Amino acid sequence: MKILCLSDQVDPTIYSTSIASRYSDVDIVISSGDLPMEYLGFIVSCLNKPLLFVFGNHNLTEYDFYENNLEHTMKMKMRNEHFEPEHGAEYIGFKSIYESGLLIMGLGGCMAYTKGSSQYTELQMTIKILK
């Protein structure tokens, strides 16, 4: 099995017209955070392979939607805003899933250094893992 792992930086060798030929043998794509959703959507549409992702501690524009889907959607409807959250990638934050013969658990975020979103103390992370 070949896994394409992504994190933090948009790679020009991936974000290119040659992605399909260059990475045709990839079975699954895993993104571990801080990448634009449009980039992940591009990868999914070009490779047509499962893409699993978690958020890091930056680039959290769509974090609230994925973490609090119903509440966030209702707020957007009340403000009459359109939001297209799906980019073909599957959010696996603090979930275990079975994909392509692998058991995968998504742990996003980082150690708490301010009181920002997607930051956790060791205790908070332990509780999330145990859930």
PyMOL commands that place a pseudoatom at each C-alpha (Angstrom):
pseudoatom trace, name=CA, resn=MET, resi=1, chain=A, elem=C, hetatm=0, pos=[0.000, 0.000, 0.000]
pseudoatom trace, name=CA, resn=LYS, resi=2, chain=A, elem=C, hetatm=0, pos=[1.257, 3.479, -0.853]
pseudoatom trace, name=CA, resn=ILE, resi=3, chain=A, elem=C, hetatm=0, pos=[0.237, 6.419, 1.307]
pseudoatom trace, name=CA, resn=LEU, resi=4, chain=A, elem=C, hetatm=0, pos=[0.750, 10.036, 0.312]
pseudoatom trace, name=CA, resn=CYS, resi=5, chain=A, elem=C, hetatm=0, pos=[1.199, 12.048, 3.537]
pseudoatom trace, name=CA, resn=LEU, resi=6, chain=A, elem=C, hetatm=0, pos=[0.741, 15.817, 3.548]
pseudoatom trace, name=CA, resn=SER, resi=7, chain=A, elem=C, hetatm=0, pos=[1.267, 18.466, 6.174]
pseudoatom trace, name=CA, resn=ASP, resi=8, chain=A, elem=C, hetatm=0, pos=[1.657, 22.220, 6.622]
pseudoatom trace, name=CA, resn=GLN, resi=9, chain=A, elem=C, hetatm=0, pos=[3.046, 23.214, 3.196]
pseudoatom trace, name=CA, resn=VAL, resi=10, chain=A, elem=C, hetatm=0, pos=[1.445, 23.276, -0.252]
pseudoatom trace, name=CA, resn=ASP, resi=11, chain=A, elem=C, hetatm=0, pos=[3.826, 21.248, -2.416]
pseudoatom trace, name=CA, resn=PRO, resi=12, chain=A, elem=C, hetatm=0, pos=[4.200, 22.451, -6.024]
pseudoatom trace, name=CA, resn=THR, resi=13, chain=A, elem=C, hetatm=0, pos=[4.962, 18.912, -7.229]
pseudoatom trace, name=CA, resn=ILE, resi=14, chain=A, elem=C, hetatm=0, pos=[1.540, 17.866, -5.937]
pseudoatom trace, name=CA, resn=TYR, resi=15, chain=A, elem=C, hetatm=0, pos=[-0.351, 21.059, -6.806]
pseudoatom trace, name=CA, resn=SER, resi=16, chain=A, elem=C, hetatm=0, pos=[0.410, 20.656, -10.507]
pseudoatom trace, name=CA, resn=THR, resi=17, chain=A, elem=C, hetatm=0, pos=[-1.053, 19.322, -13.732]
pseudoatom trace, name=CA, resn=SER, resi=18, chain=A, elem=C, hetatm=0, pos=[1.193, 16.250, -13.483]
pseudoatom trace, name=CA, resn=ILE, resi=19, chain=A, elem=C, hetatm=0, pos=[-0.220, 15.063, -10.141]
pseudoatom trace, name=CA, resn=ALA, resi=20, chain=A, elem=C, hetatm=0, pos=[-2.269, 12.223, -11.685]
pseudoatom trace, name=CA, resn=SER, resi=21, chain=A, elem=C, hetatm=0, pos=[0.690, 10.701, -13.507]
pseudoatom trace, name=CA, resn=ARG, resi=22, chain=A, elem=C, hetatm=0, pos=[3.230, 11.398, -10.751]
pseudoatom trace, name=CA, resn=TYR, resi=23, chain=A, elem=C, hetatm=0, pos=[1.109, 9.887, -7.956]
pseudoatom trace, name=CA, resn=SER, resi=24, chain=A, elem=C, hetatm=0, pos=[-0.999, 7.349, -9.870]
pseudoatom trace, name=CA, resn=ASP, resi=25, chain=A, elem=C, hetatm=0, pos=[0.132, 4.487, -7.621]
pseudoatom trace, name=CA, resn=VAL, resi=26, chain=A, elem=C, hetatm=0, pos=[-1.037, 6.121, -4.362]
pseudoatom trace, name=CA, resn=ASP, resi=27, chain=A, elem=C, hetatm=0, pos=[-3.770, 4.182, -2.531]
pseudoatom trace, name=CA, resn=ILE, resi=28, chain=A, elem=C, hetatm=0, pos=[-4.734, 6.719, 0.129]
pseudoatom trace, name=CA, resn=VAL, resi=29, chain=A, elem=C, hetatm=0, pos=[-3.875, 10.324, 1.062]
pseudoatom trace, name=CA, resn=ILE, resi=30, chain=A, elem=C, hetatm=0, pos=[-3.534, 11.509, 4.666]
pseudoatom trace, name=CA, resn=SER, resi=31, chain=A, elem=C, hetatm=0, pos=[-3.280, 15.184, 5.585]
pseudoatom trace, name=CA, resn=SER, resi=32, chain=A, elem=C, hetatm=0, pos=[-2.142, 16.053, 9.087]
pseudoatom trace, name=CA, resn=GLY, resi=33, chain=A, elem=C, hetatm=0, pos=[-3.099, 19.690, 9.146]
pseudoatom trace, name=CA, resn=ASP, resi=34, chain=A, elem=C, hetatm=0, pos=[-2.687, 23.319, 8.189]
pseudoatom trace, name=CA, resn=LEU, resi=35, chain=A, elem=C, hetatm=0, pos=[-3.440, 22.955, 4.481]
pseudoatom trace, name=CA, resn=PRO, resi=36, chain=A, elem=C, hetatm=0, pos=[-6.088, 24.875, 2.514]
pseudoatom trace, name=CA, resn=MET, resi=37, chain=A, elem=C, hetatm=0, pos=[-9.236, 22.874, 1.839]
pseudoatom trace, name=CA, resn=GLU, resi=38, chain=A, elem=C, hetatm=0, pos=[-9.051, 23.870, -1.833]
pseudoatom trace, name=CA, resn=TYR, resi=39, chain=A, elem=C, hetatm=0, pos=[-5.677, 22.122, -2.033]
pseudoatom trace, name=CA, resn=LEU, resi=40, chain=A, elem=C, hetatm=0, pos=[-7.137, 18.945, -0.525]
pseudoatom trace, name=CA, resn=GLY, resi=41, chain=A, elem=C, hetatm=0, pos=[-10.080, 19.182, -2.921]
pseudoatom trace, name=CA, resn=PHE, resi=42, chain=A, elem=C, hetatm=0, pos=[-7.689, 19.489, -5.859]
pseudoatom trace, name=CA, resn=ILE, resi=43, chain=A, elem=C, hetatm=0, pos=[-5.846, 16.345, -4.757]
pseudoatom trace, name=CA, resn=VAL, resi=44, chain=A, elem=C, hetatm=0, pos=[-9.075, 14.372, -4.329]
pseudoatom trace, name=CA, resn=SER, resi=45, chain=A, elem=C, hetatm=0, pos=[-10.412, 15.416, -7.715]
pseudoatom trace, name=CA, resn=CYS, resi=46, chain=A, elem=C, hetatm=0, pos=[-7.155, 14.623, -9.522]
pseudoatom trace, name=CA, resn=LEU, resi=47, chain=A, elem=C, hetatm=0, pos=[-6.264, 11.337, -7.815]
pseudoatom trace, name=CA, resn=ASN, resi=48, chain=A, elem=C, hetatm=0, pos=[-9.761, 10.042, -7.051]
pseudoatom trace, name=CA, resn=LYS, resi=49, chain=A, elem=C, hetatm=0, pos=[-8.430, 8.329, -3.909]
pseudoatom trace, name=CA, resn=PRO, resi=50, chain=A, elem=C, hetatm=0, pos=[-9.638, 8.542, -0.309]
pseudoatom trace, name=CA, resn=LEU, resi=51, chain=A, elem=C, hetatm=0, pos=[-8.211, 11.598, 1.458]
pseudoatom trace, name=CA, resn=LEU, resi=52, chain=A, elem=C, hetatm=0, pos=[-8.403, 11.715, 5.254]
pseudoatom trace, name=CA, resn=PHE, resi=53, chain=A, elem=C, hetatm=0, pos=[-7.520, 14.859, 7.179]
pseudoatom trace, name=CA, resn=VAL, resi=54, chain=A, elem=C, hetatm=0, pos=[-7.297, 16.575, 10.534]
pseudoatom trace, name=CA, resn=PHE, resi=55, chain=A, elem=C, hetatm=0, pos=[-6.803, 20.232, 11.306]
pseudoatom trace, name=CA, resn=GLY, resi=56, chain=A, elem=C, hetatm=0, pos=[-3.545, 21.504, 12.732]
pseudoatom trace, name=CA, resn=ASN, resi=57, chain=A, elem=C, hetatm=0, pos=[-3.253, 24.685, 14.762]
pseudoatom trace, name=CA, resn=HIS, resi=58, chain=A, elem=C, hetatm=0, pos=[-3.316, 27.173, 11.850]
pseudoatom trace, name=CA, resn=ASN, resi=59, chain=A, elem=C, hetatm=0, pos=[-5.560, 27.505, 8.792]
pseudoatom trace, name=CA, resn=LEU, resi=60, chain=A, elem=C, hetatm=0, pos=[-8.693, 26.919, 10.850]
pseudoatom trace, name=CA, resn=THR, resi=61, chain=A, elem=C, hetatm=0, pos=[-11.119, 28.715, 8.531]
pseudoatom trace, name=CA, resn=GLU, resi=62, chain=A, elem=C, hetatm=0, pos=[-13.422, 25.696, 8.293]
pseudoatom trace, name=CA, resn=TYR, resi=63, chain=A, elem=C, hetatm=0, pos=[-12.589, 24.126, 11.668]
pseudoatom trace, name=CA, resn=ASP, resi=64, chain=A, elem=C, hetatm=0, pos=[-15.855, 25.196, 13.327]
pseudoatom trace, name=CA, resn=PHE, resi=65, chain=A, elem=C, hetatm=0, pos=[-17.905, 23.649, 10.555]
pseudoatom trace, name=CA, resn=TYR, resi=66, chain=A, elem=C, hetatm=0, pos=[-16.287, 20.240, 10.929]
pseudoatom trace, name=CA, resn=GLU, resi=67, chain=A, elem=C, hetatm=0, pos=[-16.146, 20.304, 14.731]
pseudoatom trace, name=CA, resn=ASN, resi=68, chain=A, elem=C, hetatm=0, pos=[-19.621, 21.784, 15.303]
pseudoatom trace, name=CA, resn=ASN, resi=69, chain=A, elem=C, hetatm=0, pos=[-21.370, 20.952, 12.043]
pseudoatom trace, name=CA, resn=LEU, resi=70, chain=A, elem=C, hetatm=0, pos=[-25.025, 21.478, 13.017]
pseudoatom trace, name=CA, resn=GLU, resi=71, chain=A, elem=C, hetatm=0, pos=[-24.496, 24.611, 15.123]
pseudoatom trace, name=CA, resn=HIS, resi=72, chain=A, elem=C, hetatm=0, pos=[-22.238, 26.242, 12.530]
pseudoatom trace, name=CA, resn=THR, resi=73, chain=A, elem=C, hetatm=0, pos=[-24.579, 25.401, 9.641]
pseudoatom trace, name=CA, resn=MET, resi=74, chain=A, elem=C, hetatm=0, pos=[-27.527, 26.953, 11.483]
pseudoatom trace, name=CA, resn=LYS, resi=75, chain=A, elem=C, hetatm=0, pos=[-25.548, 30.144, 12.174]
pseudoatom trace, name=CA, resn=MET, resi=76, chain=A, elem=C, hetatm=0, pos=[-24.631, 30.430, 8.491]
pseudoatom trace, name=CA, resn=LYS, resi=77, chain=A, elem=C, hetatm=0, pos=[-28.244, 29.903, 7.416]
pseudoatom trace, name=CA, resn=MET, resi=78, chain=A, elem=C, hetatm=0, pos=[-29.345, 32.618, 9.822]
pseudoatom trace, name=CA, resn=ARG, resi=79, chain=A, elem=C, hetatm=0, pos=[-26.816, 35.006, 8.259]
pseudoatom trace, name=CA, resn=ASN, resi=80, chain=A, elem=C, hetatm=0, pos=[-27.944, 33.828, 4.800]
pseudoatom trace, name=CA, resn=GLU, resi=81, chain=A, elem=C, hetatm=0, pos=[-24.410, 32.748, 3.880]
pseudoatom trace, name=CA, resn=HIS, resi=82, chain=A, elem=C, hetatm=0, pos=[-23.507, 29.984, 1.491]
pseudoatom trace, name=CA, resn=PHE, resi=83, chain=A, elem=C, hetatm=0, pos=[-20.752, 27.652, 2.573]
pseudoatom trace, name=CA, resn=GLU, resi=84, chain=A, elem=C, hetatm=0, pos=[-19.515, 24.605, 0.689]
pseudoatom trace, name=CA, resn=PRO, resi=85, chain=A, elem=C, hetatm=0, pos=[-17.627, 22.571, 3.286]
pseudoatom trace, name=CA, resn=GLU, resi=86, chain=A, elem=C, hetatm=0, pos=[-17.151, 19.389, 1.317]
pseudoatom trace, name=CA, resn=HIS, resi=87, chain=A, elem=C, hetatm=0, pos=[-14.033, 19.167, -0.769]
pseudoatom trace, name=CA, resn=GLY, resi=88, chain=A, elem=C, hetatm=0, pos=[-14.163, 15.407, -1.174]
pseudoatom trace, name=CA, resn=ALA, resi=89, chain=A, elem=C, hetatm=0, pos=[-11.889, 14.861, 1.810]
pseudoatom trace, name=CA, resn=GLU, resi=90, chain=A, elem=C, hetatm=0, pos=[-13.046, 13.077, 4.960]
pseudoatom trace, name=CA, resn=TYR, resi=91, chain=A, elem=C, hetatm=0, pos=[-12.503, 14.756, 8.315]
pseudoatom trace, name=CA, resn=ILE, resi=92, chain=A, elem=C, hetatm=0, pos=[-11.314, 12.210, 10.890]
pseudoatom trace, name=CA, resn=GLY, resi=93, chain=A, elem=C, hetatm=0, pos=[-10.629, 14.492, 13.852]
pseudoatom trace, name=CA, resn=PHE, resi=94, chain=A, elem=C, hetatm=0, pos=[-10.799, 12.413, 17.027]
pseudoatom trace, name=CA, resn=LYS, resi=95, chain=A, elem=C, hetatm=0, pos=[-12.451, 9.516, 15.209]
pseudoatom trace, name=CA, resn=SER, resi=96, chain=A, elem=C, hetatm=0, pos=[-11.262, 6.022, 14.407]
pseudoatom trace, name=CA, resn=ILE, resi=97, chain=A, elem=C, hetatm=0, pos=[-12.107, 4.708, 10.970]
pseudoatom trace, name=CA, resn=TYR, resi=98, chain=A, elem=C, hetatm=0, pos=[-11.289, 1.661, 8.926]
pseudoatom trace, name=CA, resn=GLU, resi=99, chain=A, elem=C, hetatm=0, pos=[-10.107, 2.740, 5.457]
pseudoatom trace, name=CA, resn=SER, resi=100, chain=A, elem=C, hetatm=0, pos=[-8.328, 0.769, 2.739]
pseudoatom trace, name=CA, resn=GLY, resi=101, chain=A, elem=C, hetatm=0, pos=[-7.508, -2.054, 5.138]
pseudoatom trace, name=CA, resn=LEU, resi=102, chain=A, elem=C, hetatm=0, pos=[-6.081, 0.258, 7.815]
pseudoatom trace, name=CA, resn=LEU, resi=103, chain=A, elem=C, hetatm=0, pos=[-7.428, 1.322, 11.181]
pseudoatom trace, name=CA, resn=ILE, resi=104, chain=A, elem=C, hetatm=0, pos=[-6.712, 5.059, 11.386]
pseudoatom trace, name=CA, resn=MET, resi=105, chain=A, elem=C, hetatm=0, pos=[-7.376, 7.555, 14.183]
pseudoatom trace, name=CA, resn=GLY, resi=106, chain=A, elem=C, hetatm=0, pos=[-7.200, 11.261, 13.511]
pseudoatom trace, name=CA, resn=LEU, resi=107, chain=A, elem=C, hetatm=0, pos=[-5.653, 13.428, 16.209]
pseudoatom trace, name=CA, resn=GLY, resi=108, chain=A, elem=C, hetatm=0, pos=[-5.524, 17.067, 15.178]
pseudoatom trace, name=CA, resn=GLY, resi=109, chain=A, elem=C, hetatm=0, pos=[-4.396, 20.246, 16.826]
pseudoatom trace, name=CA, resn=CYS, resi=110, chain=A, elem=C, hetatm=0, pos=[-1.389, 20.956, 18.980]
pseudoatom trace, name=CA, resn=MET, resi=111, chain=A, elem=C, hetatm=0, pos=[-0.284, 21.541, 22.546]
pseudoatom trace, name=CA, resn=ALA, resi=112, chain=A, elem=C, hetatm=0, pos=[-2.045, 24.514, 24.108]
pseudoatom trace, name=CA, resn=TYR, resi=113, chain=A, elem=C, hetatm=0, pos=[0.077, 27.654, 23.951]
pseudoatom trace, name=CA, resn=THR, resi=114, chain=A, elem=C, hetatm=0, pos=[-2.781, 30.188, 23.830]
pseudoatom trace, name=CA, resn=LYS, resi=115, chain=A, elem=C, hetatm=0, pos=[-6.503, 29.693, 24.255]
pseudoatom trace, name=CA, resn=GLY, resi=116, chain=A, elem=C, hetatm=0, pos=[-7.073, 29.305, 20.505]
pseudoatom trace, name=CA, resn=SER, resi=117, chain=A, elem=C, hetatm=0, pos=[-9.079, 26.692, 18.627]
pseudoatom trace, name=CA, resn=SER, resi=118, chain=A, elem=C, hetatm=0, pos=[-7.565, 23.261, 18.070]
pseudoatom trace, name=CA, resn=GLN, resi=119, chain=A, elem=C, hetatm=0, pos=[-5.151, 23.550, 21.013]
pseudoatom trace, name=CA, resn=TYR, resi=120, chain=A, elem=C, hetatm=0, pos=[-5.237, 21.027, 23.832]
pseudoatom trace, name=CA, resn=THR, resi=121, chain=A, elem=C, hetatm=0, pos=[-3.603, 20.388, 27.165]
pseudoatom trace, name=CA, resn=GLU, resi=122, chain=A, elem=C, hetatm=0, pos=[-2.302, 16.862, 27.747]
pseudoatom trace, name=CA, resn=LEU, resi=123, chain=A, elem=C, hetatm=0, pos=[-5.367, 16.119, 29.872]
pseudoatom trace, name=CA, resn=GLN, resi=124, chain=A, elem=C, hetatm=0, pos=[-7.769, 17.411, 27.213]
pseudoatom trace, name=CA, resn=MET, resi=125, chain=A, elem=C, hetatm=0, pos=[-6.054, 15.328, 24.528]
pseudoatom trace, name=CA, resn=THR, resi=126, chain=A, elem=C, hetatm=0, pos=[-6.105, 12.220, 26.731]
pseudoatom trace, name=CA, resn=ILE, resi=127, chain=A, elem=C, hetatm=0, pos=[-9.853, 12.646, 27.309]
pseudoatom trace, name=CA, resn=LYS, resi=128, chain=A, elem=C, hetatm=0, pos=[-10.479, 13.088, 23.575]
pseudoatom trace, name=CA, resn=ILE, resi=129, chain=A, elem=C, hetatm=0, pos=[-8.488, 9.952, 22.791]
pseudoatom trace, name=CA, resn=LEU, resi=130, chain=A, elem=C, hetatm=0, pos=[-10.344, 7.906, 25.400]
pseudoatom trace, name=CA, resn=LYS, resi=131, chain=A, elem=C, hetatm=0, pos=[-13.734, 9.009, 24.067]
for i in range(1, 131): cmd.bond("trace and resi %d" % i, "trace and resi %d" % (i + 1))
show_as sticks, trace
zoom trace
